[in-house]
Amino acid sequence: MSSDKSSSTGRINSSLRRFLNSESSSGLLLMAAALLAIVTANSPLASTYFTALHTYVGPLSLQHWVNDALMAFFFLLVGLEIKREILDGHLSSWGRRLLPGVAAAGGMLVPALIYVTFNSGHPEALRGWAIPSATDIAFALGVLSLLGPRVPASLKVFLAALAIIDDLGAVIIIAVFYTSGLSLPDLGGAAAVVALLIVLNKRNVNSLIPYLLLGIVLWVLVLRSGIHATLAGVILALTIPIRRTPAKPEASPAVSLLHRLEHALNVPVTFLVVPIFGFANAGVPFAGTTPAALGEPLTLGIAVGLVFGKLIGVFGAVWLSVRTGLANLPPSASWGQMLGVSLLCGIGFTMSLFIGLLAFSDPFLQDRMKFGILMGSVIAGISGYVVLRLTNREKPSSLRG
């Protein structure tokens, strides 16, 4: 019995290690892609870069193919990770969900309130209220990876769980607040496709091909419906079955379509799709930019929301949860390390950019939005890294803080 339990624990730890390593490496690659985009946008290649992004290939521009089609695979992977973690992973019980869940909620609410405070007199800018609420798991874990064993594994698990819950919140926000001009016939068609996917799940269809073919149809219908097309990826993910056998109570790629698809998508999404998205959207021309532009309410609202909003929201929620006895700090973690991780949650690159592009169609507002995200994410990333470096030898606190 003990050997079976040890074997099961080993498999879980191995899967978690692979997940964290892939996300960390992807974060470093994403940093390089974003930097390359900024350099390109401020080089003699700038006109070629922007012209290529706005070149139409069929019904969509190249940039829209990246943001609407390629990113659907990213959201599919996010949906698979959310479902797996809730049903079969670190978020499979309410006790495990409590601390990262409360921290994620605080980390979404406080940055949004700060942004609204900065932009209360600018109705057009208020559409971007959700931009600083997002955490970029790849970037944050990429910074953590630079610290190696100085950071306890429990904090990496906490950050991954928080970011997954945060992604779920971002998906809900996009669906509810960034949808317009709904087409009822296309919505009806999408609902019919979802019903077919559920039937496949209930009938234990164990082949990915019908799910993926229906997923393509679902993506087209959602694109035409007025809901952002990438949400088709999340919807499809929720219908992919996760299976167990009596001999193996934990799901595995051998018996679970969800695990099989997640494993197949992990490398291409983290090492290709996300860096391409970063390169296609992080390019900000600095020509003519003045210090005053960086101090505009929209830019400051995002930057301050990411840095101080995430810090106050995440750290404050954790502190209250521990002090009131609702939860414990992650094992072997100190309050100083939790402070550093809370700062890293202010790296909001991928999802923040995505929400910002949905919120603003004006290129001027998009540039200010990108300035705010880059400024806030860089400050949060560097600050979090420095704090974690300075506290790596701190004696871990007791579980009750």
Number of C-alpha atoms within 10 A of each C-alpha: 6 7 8 10 10 11 12 15 12 12 14 16 12 12 12 17 15 12 15 22 16 18 24 23 19 24 26 20 21 27 19 15 22 23 16 16 23 19 18 20 21 16 12 10 11 18 13 11 17 15 11 14 17 13 13 14 11 8 8 14 15 18 21 18 17 20 22 18 21 19 23 23 23 23 23 25 24 21 27 27 21 22 23 22 18 19 15 19 18 18 22 14 13 10 12 16 19 17 25 26 23 20 29 30 19 23 33 25 18 23 31 25 18 22 29 24 15 20 23 13 11 12 10 13 21 18 18 26 23 26 32 38 33 30 32 24 29 29 27 31 28 24 23 26 20 14 15 10 10 15 23 17 17 14 20 20 18 22 25 23 26 26 25 26 24 26 23 17 17 22 19 13 14 20 14 11 12 16 14 12 9 13 14 12 12 18 19 14 16 24 15 13 19 21 13 16 25 18 13 18 17 11 9 12 16 16 10 14 10 13 22 14 10 16 22 15 15 27 23 15 23 24 20 19 22 17 21 20 22 23 25 27 24 23 19 24 26 21 22 25 24 23 20 16 12 6 6 12 11 18 19 18 15 11 17 18 20 25 21 15 17 20 14 12 16 18 14 13 22 22 18 15 20 24 22 21 22 24 20 21 23 24 23 21 17 13 8 6 10 9 7 7 14 16 14 14 21 25 27 24 30 36 34 24 35 40 28 20 30 33 27 21 25 31 23 19 21 28 21 14 19 17 14 11 12 13 21 18 24 20 14 16 22 24 19 20 26 26 21 26 30 27 30 34 34 35 34 32 29 23 22 26 23 20 23 23 21 18 23 17 10 9 10 9 19 19 20 22 28 23 23 27 31 22 21 26 30 20 20 29 25 16 19 28 21 14 18 24 16 13 19 19 13 13 12 19 15 14 15 14 15
